[in-house]
Amino acid sequence: MQPRSRKLPRDAVHHPVFARFYARVSVTADLKGGIAAYREELLAGLSGRIIEIGAGNGLNFAHYPRAVSEVVALEPERSLRQLAGRAALRAEVPVDVVPGAAEALPVKSEAFDGAVASLVLCTVRDLPRSLAEIRRVLRPGGELRFFEHGLAQGGVLAMAQRAADRTLWPLLFGGCHTARDPLAAIEAAGFELGTYRRLRIPERGIRMPSSPCVLGVARKPFTQD
């Protein structure tokens, strides 16, 4: 089965100002905010061929275990893709950085042992379609590793997230939507949820709409529904 015929443009995502901002802030967050440790946890135990959705500036690449034989890293934003290409040269596993969007993955079905979605499901334009594409390209039993922003569990913060998503937040932060529920969306896409845990980032200080996160694993079933 070949990828769907309807494809997004090569540079369907274009946020040059946000890309420069993200490139600086993400590196600081990894070094001082503990994000690097979450990346390590996210990728631990992976092996075989992996597809990474929305690789950003490639900060995950340094954390892939040696058992990974290849990473195909898709990044639709040109500026971030260039930074990811440089990071790929420093990685200890083979990483191929390519253009592409989650809604139309330019790869064959059932071609990967694992998929990684790291702070990206909040930005995709069509979340159900993106997860359906991830499920398509995974082999039966393949894992989806996710580290994502998520809807707060009730209260004032959840209301603030919904308000932020309706106003300036997506415009200021590269299409990010803080009030999405990644766990519900992953289950609705036909994945089997494994272990996961909820996080607050940063752990201390002011709670932002992007503070509630979830890190975990889901699997594509061996049998089709």
Secondary structure, DSSP 4 states (H G I P E B T S, - for coil): -PPPS----TT----HHHHHHHHHHHHHHHHHSSHHHHHHHHHTT--EEEEEES-TTSTTGGG--TTEEEEEEE--SHHHHHHHHHHHHH-SS-EEEE---GGG--S-TT-EEEEEEES-TTT-S-HHHHHHHHHHHEEEEEEEEEEEE---SSHHHHHHHHHHHHTTHHHHTTT--TT--HHHHHHHTTPEEEEEEEEESSSSSPPPTT-EEEEEEEE--SS--
